[in-house]
Amino acid sequence: VNKSVENAQRRVEGQNFDIRKHLLEYDDVMNDQRLAIYKLRRSVIGADGPQTKEMILDVVEDAIIELVSRACPERTHFDEWDIGSLEEMMKEQFNAEVRLDMSQLEDLTRDELQVKVFENIEGVIKQKEDLYTADAFFGVSRVIYLQTIDALWKEHLREMDQLREGVSLRGYAQKDPKQEYKKEGYNLFASMMATIGGTVLQKVFRVVVSSETEDEYEARLQARREQQQRHMRLGPAKPGPGAAKQQTVKRDAKKVRPNEPCPCGSGKKYKKCCMLKESLTA
């Protein structure tokens, strides 16, 4: 009996060890992603104006390389480049009109085209610096960057939880659930990082920096709250003395029931005579 109990205890401890080992392997995947996203977040928090500008320019460069590779694939001739599509994508991504002259692009390589597009977008950033000042524009850009990271990271955590709950079913297809979790988790993380850059650029190039001070902003909000409270207390506006009153429509003749004789004198029931004609006419 003692030997049987000892063997059973050894098997149970072995199963528990395997369970803990699997949990640690799954947690290692999330831990690597967590370290990467926290490192990016700390770099954004600790960045000043010039550093934030460099970070935004890096994201712009990555986006331009991606857009140019879509419109002008590698190992394709200039005649096969879709410059119109590239201009539309640039408008959607950067909210800027980038016009590319076909006659000037014929002798350019893909790398030179990327540089030309980057110079155009860098000029748009310079215009925003002159309009809002560099400190204000890149200060708002840093806040947008942090908010975007936090929102997409929380969404990514939910997706990873869903993946972890269903990845065990991959074993029925003769696949290792842990390897599938690592592979798909990496793909989800790479997609999230690309989405962060694209979302940041769309917001940064569309942001409008207000010149009002914090006190003016608070005063405007307070005035709006007071107006809403006043409207809730008073209710909807009452009609003025000159407003016309709605007249009640009264029936002069007696109402005819559907089963009563028709007033036209046909001898039929009202529902099978004039009532039926009225319904058909309507």
Summary of the structure (lengths in Angstrom):
residues: 282
radius of gyration: 34.8
end to end distance: 93.1
largest distance: 108.0
contacts: 655
relative contact order: 0.07
helix: 74%
strand: 1%
